[in-house]
Amino acid sequence: MSEKKPATSTSKTPHSHTTSLFDKQNLMLMLLGVGVIALGILLMVGGASKDPSVFNYDEVYSTTRITIAPILIIIGLVIEIYAIFKKPKP
């Protein structure tokens, strides 16, 4: 029987340069988006009522909770989508 020689590679393997999926700018935009979403959620939550048995219409349906907070959450989501799809610089 013939002896099999181990396969040796004569070509040198180049140093593989791994690139991150997201650039530093992408990560900063993602953090900004998370911050804007968190701000919107905090504005939507609001404060506690002094008397839980009394319904305060103006506090529950304020402009901040009904309009501004959802707009901030949507803006934060748009920032997140942009940060994910933005191509990093070569």
GICOR-V556575 format. One record per residue. N is the residue number from 1. RES is the residue in one small letter. PHI is phi in radians with two decimals (NA if undefined). PSI is psi in degrees with one decimal (none if undefined). Layout:
N;RES;PHI;PSI
N;RES;PHI;PSI
This chain:
1;m;NA;147.4
2;s;-1.56;146.3
3;e;-1.49;138.1
4;k;-1.62;131.4
5;k;-1.51;142.9
6;p;-1.14;141.7
7;a;-1.25;123.4
8;t;-1.98;141.1
9;s;-1.65;124.3
10;t;-1.55;-19.2
11;s;-1.49;141.9
12;k;-1.42;139.5
13;t;-1.44;126.5
14;p;-1.24;154.0
15;h;-1.16;119.5
16;s;-1.39;128.4
17;h;-1.78;104.8
18;t;-1.46;131.6
19;t;-1.87;144.2
20;s;-1.31;150.7
21;l;-1.17;-34.7
22;f;-2.07;140.4
23;d;-1.45;171.8
24;k;-1.09;-37.9
25;q;-1.15;-38.1
26;n;-1.09;-44.4
27;l;-1.14;-37.6
28;m;-1.16;-39.2
29;l;-1.14;-37.1
30;m;-1.13;-42.4
31;l;-1.12;-38.5
32;l;-1.10;-43.6
33;g;-1.08;-42.0
34;v;-1.12;-39.1
35;g;-1.12;-41.9
36;v;-1.16;-40.1
37;i;-1.12;-43.4
38;a;-1.11;-39.7
39;l;-1.09;-43.0
40;g;-1.09;-40.2
41;i;-1.17;-41.6
42;l;-1.12;-37.9
43;l;-1.19;-32.4
44;m;-1.27;-34.0
45;v;-1.18;-48.0
46;g;1.25;-163.7
47;g;-1.76;172.9
48;a;-1.47;151.9
49;s;-1.44;146.3
50;k;-1.20;-40.0
51;d;-2.17;108.3
52;p;-1.18;-16.1
53;s;-1.49;-8.3
54;v;-1.85;128.8
55;f;-1.58;119.1
56;n;-1.79;103.5
57;y;-1.08;-44.6
58;d;-1.15;-31.0
59;e;-1.33;-40.3
60;v;-1.29;-42.8
61;y;-1.81;41.0
62;s;-1.31;161.0
63;t;-1.09;-34.3
64;t;-1.12;-45.5
65;r;-1.34;-33.8
66;i;-1.58;-31.7
67;t;-2.00;-55.7
68;i;-1.19;-45.7
69;a;-1.08;-47.7
70;p;-1.11;-34.5
71;i;-1.13;-40.8
72;l;-1.12;-39.0
73;i;-1.13;-42.2
74;i;-1.15;-40.9
75;i;-1.09;-41.3
76;g;-1.09;-39.8
77;l;-1.17;-37.7
78;v;-1.14;-40.4
79;i;-1.09;-42.0
80;e;-1.08;-44.7
81;i;-1.11;-42.7
82;y;-1.09;-42.5
83;a;-1.14;-34.0
84;i;-1.28;-41.0
85;f;-1.51;-12.6
86;k;-1.20;128.2
87;k;-1.37;135.1
88;p;-1.24;152.4
89;k;-1.24;143.2
90;p;-1.23;none
